[in-house]
Amino acid sequence: MSEPQATLGAVLPADSRYLRNVDDIVSCLKQLRDRRSNLSIRIDQSEETYQCKLLDVGENSFLIEDVQPRSGITAIRQSKRLSLSARAEGMFVFIEKTKLLKMDAERGIPYFELKLPTSILSQQRRRAARFRLPLRVSASGARISFFSEQEITGRIIDISAGGCRAEFDLPAPWPVKNDDCFDNCAITIPKLLELHGQAVIRHFHENKHSQKLVCGIELTKMHVTDRRRLEHFIQTISKNAASA
């Protein structure tokens, strides 16, 4: 069954709205990325639909991968306009049309870059789950490091495909503040995961019990290879870990 399409003048449910601000659109698509939601693709008003995953989101475009069935790869390459929709975990998103910018491959695995839409229909009820690291994983020294004028390293508490919480043994006054951006950060979980990218401090507070600084961190940019490594790691631990 095809997803319902919004028409001009239609009355939307109370929890639905059109997103037209770029930041809101990017944030919404990142939630789909973090949840590894299935997206349905319809090409140029065709009745044929395909499934894919959202790999990453940038300021002007977003990436999709894992197109199923595989015949969809050729169809997307030849398309001019695509519509996409996703319904998962209390969230529905509909992109009426967007444009294919390019197809590329990383280590032989194809992905597509699509233009960021100017508006999307969004219905959201739940945030993406974070997963506390299993004890055997955290005991191995799971950490995140920021490299700027001085290296700052903290212990990862929990993690999602879009970011993590970490605690730092830092003296007050704290050397970080909300929306601080680090162009070079690294997540290291010995023998399981190592990646590099850009990170932003979204919030922080002091743990009165441990007297450590706890930060909520968004991983904003990283190479396709590192993004896939992170998502594979999240899928692995989510099978056994409880939501944080």
C-alpha positions, 0 to 999 in steps of 0.5 A, a space after each residue: 500500500 502506498 503512503 498517503 500523500 499530502 494535498 494542498 489545503 488538507 487538514 493534517 493531524 494535530 501532531 503533523 506539520 510541514 518542516 520548511 526550516 533547513 535546521 528542522 529538516 536536517 534534524 528530522 532526517 537525522 532521527 531517521 538516520 539514527 533509528 536506521 529506519 527503512 525508507 520507501 522510494 518512489 521514482 518519477 510517479 512510478 508505481 514501483 517502490 524500493 526500500 533503502 536506509 538513510 546513511 547520513 545528512 549534510 547541510 545541503 544533501 543527504 545520503 541513502 544506501 542499501 537499496 532493495 531490491 537491487 534493481 532499484 539501483 539502476 532505476 534511481 540512477 536513471 531517475 530525475 525526481 524521487 519521493 521518499 517516506 518512512 514510518 517507524 517507531 511512532 514517526 512518519 516522514 514524507 518527502 514529496 520530491 527531491 533530486 538525485 545529485 550523484 551516485 558513488 561507491 565506497 569500498 565497492 558499496 554504492 550510495 546515492 546523494 540526494 538534494 535536501 528537500 525544501 519542505 517535508 511532512 513530519 509526524 514525530 512522537 519519539 526520540 531515537 534510543 540511546 544504548 548504554 555500553 555493555 560492562 565488558 565494552 565500557 571496561 575496555 576503555 571506551 572513550 571520546 577525545 577532542 583535539 583542539 588547543 589541548 586534548 580532552 578525553 572522556 569516558 563514554 556512558 551511552 551511545 546512539 548513531 547520532 551521538 553519545 553521552 560522556 563524562 570528563 574529569 575536568 576542573 571547574 570552570 569547565 573548558 566547554 560550553 553548549 554548541 562548542 564545535 570540535 572539528 577533530 574528535 575520535 571515538 575509540 572502543 578497543 578492538 571494536 570501534 575507532 572513528 573520527 569526525 566532527 562533534 558538537 557539545 549539545 548540553 552538559 551538567 555536573 554529576 554531583 556524586 562523581 564530581 565529573 562533567 557529563 556532556 551530551 555530544 552530537 556527531 555531526 560529520 564523518 566519513 562514509 566509512 566511519 558512519 557505517 562503522 558506527 551504525 554497525 556497532 550500534 546495531 550490534 550492541 542494541 540487540 543486547 543492551 537496554 535503552 539508556 
